[in-house]
């Protein structure tokens, strides 16, 4: 297995000054970082499923079955995380809540919209899992859900459309939630792996889905993306 070192944007500002222009963290700097990282092509593999128990944890990536899976699955390429929380797996990290030390504090959809087509190798996608969790996330930073608009199914499907756009063919989305739908588009994505992480009692399982993009997004497939749902 290839060893992968996880450095966020700050590392590249320090180590590759020839690639990074200016000191401010903006999306021009992001694309300069992207040019410093060798793309990685993740192969399509036969579906693998397993079930590994863990105590529940608000920080998904701190659960051992999830951390172990990420060590296996993140083999290279440019990695972004729109819901990073305290995690440092992504080269570029974002979280709406400014208490977390991430590169950006934007709405996740706006963050994803900044990236050019086919510019990312891996998206870590660990959004709120329910309408209640969305409401709590926005209210925790003094925002509202726009009259409930942000608690509809389109909250997730709009981000999945952006992820499909920005991933390279051979890139992967590692998604987390209470279902195994992954990127919800079997024409664009192949599911390589599903891990169920049960927590016992009345807790919902955490489900991790590894989806690899297999074809480029065309006008026809883009139209199909409108039908994305949970």
Protein Blocks (a to p, Z undefined) as FASTA:
>chain_A
ZZdddddfklmmmmmmmlpgcjbdcfklmmmmmmmpccddddddddddddddddddfblm
lpmklmmmmmmmmngdjdddfblmjackbfbdcdfblkbccfbdcdfklmmmmpcghiaf
bdcddddfbfklmmmmmmmnopaeeholmmmmklmmmmmmmmmmmpcghiacddddjbfn
lnopaklpccfbdcdddebhjbdcddddddddfbdcdfklmmmmmmgcZZ
